[in-house]
Amino acid sequence: MEEIALENHIVKQFDEELDEIRALLMAMGGMVAQQLQDSIQSIVKVDSGLADSVIERDKRVDEMELEIDEACLTIIARRQPAATDLRLVMMVSKAVNDLERIGDEAKKIAKQAILLSEQEKPWGFTEVRHLGKGALSILNNALDAFARFDTEAALRTFNQDQQIDLDYQTALRESVTYMMEDPTSISRVINILWVIRSLERVGDHAKNLCEQIVFVVRGTDIRHQAVFDDTH
Amino acid sequence: MEEIALENHIVKQFDEELDEIRALLMAMGGMVAQQLQDSIQSIVKVDSGLADSVIERDKRVDEMELEIDEACLTIIARRQPAATDLRLVMMVSKAVNDLERIGDEAKKIAKQAILLSEQEKPWGFTEVRHLGKGALSILNNALDAFARFDTEAALRTFNQDQQIDLDYQTALRESVTYMMEDPTSISRVINILWVIRSLERVGDHAKNLCEQIVFVVRGTDIRHQAVFDDTH
């Protein structure tokens, strides 16, 4: 009886530790989503002050990645988890990497916002607003799916990336047309090009998060597949 | 005595498994370096056939990522490694991710090579050749440092990324100038822009590999620092 009680105690402690890294990951996800939103706003509202604060706060995102990685290493070393629990820890370690990269993209967008705020004749804000909305939506949906470990939501969100890719292609074509019509705009429009490219990459990272959810819950690996049909 | 013999046996088996995933990672690294080299060649030599083969072979790179990840999970679950060994396994798992992303950049470059092969008046090949040389060099140096677990070489290679970033900025400025002088070239030069951006990202991923080597060997985390002075 004592042994069982002890085992339960250890299992309970382990669950608490797992919950803790999940909570840390969700906190990091929330922070990154805010960073992305602010970076898009800093472009659309030509707000270089907001852009500065995004760049400043990126350090905190980087710190969180290291903290969570450290927590994952500790949990593996101390608890030696197997099967699903191990997959969860490994997945958290991959997921923080994607979140950190989304944070990086937000920082890159903020840097372009500062460059753009110094220029006249802004162009491309409609495109950034539209693509930005899509990128924020896929990220928030991925984080929601993660919070509930909902594979159906994850698969639906995974497929959402296709629309972002289409919107990205459209914005790219419009940018080229605009530059050809007004070559003096080229340097400025290239700033916008990097922004829409960053937003497209946010979609890719959100897609990775969705893959990781399915990987943990189902134990199958859906990376390197384009689209899923089994969402209904 | 028997117990020690058994333990030695297990330790030896574990070492063999670790060596195996290291060997797999090096094999993947060699494949990815070849992919990068071929993708650069496909641009510079306007060889869409070579570009096709890069795109085709990327599937094999993706498969290798999954295989090595699976091997890492198995080794953690079965051997429950601690301290340095655990860091090694975690690091391999991160490193394959960077290698896979370098493979992705090679595929993206190959796709641009196909688009460029359909156009007249090629421009930007000098820039691609120059930046490509830098990207290949940092990748090969990172893989060499990895093969020998050489932290000094890793730190030296880490700093090499600065030069790539400078070359990237130069190529970017030249591209803008070229487009302004000849607006009919815009669409074509944007193809080149994506290529030089991909090459710059290869430098970032190679830098990540170097960080991971130091992380494993020294147990310190050097991510999110710009440059290291302790190379000598």
Interface residues (C-beta under 8 A of the other chain):
Chain A: K59 D62 E63 E65 L66 D69 C72 L73 I76 A77 Q80 A82 A83 L86 R87 M90 S93 K94 N97 L172 V176 M179 M180 P183 T184 I186 S187 I190 L193 R197 D221 R223 H224
Chain B: K59 D62 E63 E65 L66 D69 C72 L73 I76 A77 Q80 A82 A83 L86 R87 M90 S93 K94 N97 L172 V176 M179 M180 P183 T184 I186 S187 I190 L193 R197 D221 R223 H224
